[in-house]
């Protein structure tokens, strides 16, 4: 297809509006929407659980939100720009330059859940099962933020729905942000919502999340443009794919563990 027949992605200003030094960014709004959805949906689930209340759940979400912010930034710096950090450690704190890693954010959430479980004397996997179904919608809003910003686009392609992104050069690319929003977000949320409606062993919901996200992210990485400074690594796989492999293994392990414990009960 001629280039002029592909969809030209509009160059959207990442700042929605600003008042003096205060600027409201699309990406920040997406994070806020994910946080609000988690409070609303999770609060409804907590009210139906004998072991939770809306207030206790709100505390947990706040802990996890901090874990996402801190872990996401540290993970991005370590996994993708460790060279810049070594050259200038203050790069870690220059958050206005952008850069968040899902895998780092996940580790931050796991740390927050562990601390919350210790303080409130709850089982760690039970806390994980409460949070896991809420993560996909946060991913959905985050990927939509990436799409609006015209960043993290896909590889060059000639499929009819390809887009030409202003920052991606004059070539059509996969809108991989939308693929991720659909698979890691909407589809995984629907799967976890359906799965948790029936009783399972503790850790099963967490395991399915890890397995489902790992498979979805591993698949989409074949369509997403690898980070320019990293390219493809060993075995022709991207950094994102290598980071999902432990998630898939752990997810399968948790499902097996939950099934065995459930059968003993």
NORMOUR-V522328 format. One record per helix or strand of 2 or more residues. SS is the DSSP state (H for helix, E for strand). FROM is the first residue (numbers start at 1). TO is the last residue. If there is no record, write none. Layout:
BEGIN
SS|FROM|TO + SS|FROM|TO
END
This chain:
BEGIN
H|3|5 + E|7|8 + E|15|19 + E|22|25 + H|26|47 + H|54|80 + H|82|87 + H|89|93 + H|95|97 + H|102|120 + H|124|149 + E|163|164 + H|166|168 + H|176|196 + H|204|220 + H|234|236 + H|239|264
END
